Amino acid sequence: MEALALLALLAGVVYLLARRRTPPACPRCGLPRALALEVSRHRRFCPQVAFRACPFDPRKGVYRQRR
């Protein structure tokens, strides 16, 4: 019984350490970090770009005329 509890504790610690190693996602739209960096390079559109809320979008706060 003690071995099972120790194994569960060890698995929990390994899970937390593995989760921390993944790069953080965009806090606003949830895109993974690699895709968010593509947004900053103008290679991809962010789902939040219409609201000017994406911290990775270089056009944030820029006024554009609607045609």
GIFENKA-V948278 format. One record per residue. N is the residue number from 1. PHI is phi in radians with two decimals (* if undefined). PSI is psi in radians with two decimals (none if undefined). D_FIRST is the distance of its C-alpha to the first C-alpha in Angstrom with 2 decimals. Layout:
N:PHI:PSI:D_FIRST
N:PHI:PSI:D_FIRST
This chain:
1:*:-0.70:0.00
2:-1.16:-0.63:3.79
3:-1.14:-0.65:5.40
4:-1.16:-0.72:5.21
5:-1.16:-0.70:6.44
6:-1.15:-0.70:8.71
7:-1.12:-0.71:9.92
8:-1.14:-0.69:10.81
9:-1.14:-0.76:12.55
10:-1.12:-0.70:14.33
11:-1.13:-0.65:15.45
12:-1.13:-0.72:16.82
13:-1.16:-0.75:18.75
14:-1.10:-0.70:20.17
15:-1.10:-0.77:21.25
16:-1.14:-0.68:23.02
17:-1.20:-0.66:24.76
18:-1.20:-0.62:25.90
19:-1.18:-0.58:27.24
20:-1.28:-0.43:29.22
21:-1.32:-0.40:30.94
22:-1.21:2.44:32.64
23:-1.12:2.50:36.10
24:-1.18:2.56:36.56
25:-1.47:2.98:38.39
26:-1.12:2.26:41.59
27:-1.19:-0.37:40.85
28:-1.60:-0.91:43.57
29:-1.82:-0.24:43.50
30:1.48:0.14:40.10
31:-1.14:2.53:41.60
32:-1.08:2.75:39.64
33:-1.00:-0.72:41.09
34:-1.10:-0.71:42.95
35:-1.24:-0.60:44.70
36:-1.15:-0.61:45.52
37:-1.21:-0.52:47.20
38:-1.18:-0.55:49.23
39:-1.11:-0.71:50.42
40:-1.22:-0.36:51.67
41:-1.65:0.18:53.57
42:1.11:0.46:55.30
43:-1.71:-0.24:53.72
44:-2.57:2.61:51.74
45:-1.65:2.47:52.22
46:-1.53:2.48:49.65
47:-1.13:-0.34:48.92
48:-1.70:0.13:49.61
49:-1.13:-0.50:52.91
50:-1.19:-0.43:55.03
51:-1.69:-0.02:53.67
52:0.94:0.72:54.06
53:-1.96:-0.13:50.52
54:-1.39:2.18:48.92
55:-1.22:-0.29:48.62
56:-1.60:-0.21:49.03
57:-1.34:2.10:52.22
58:-1.21:-0.30:55.27
59:-1.57:0.17:57.50
60:-1.05:2.21:55.73
61:1.47:0.01:58.43
62:-1.54:2.31:61.25
63:-1.44:2.25:63.79
64:-2.19:2.38:64.72
65:-1.28:2.43:67.51
66:-1.63:2.36:66.75
67:-1.67:none:69.40
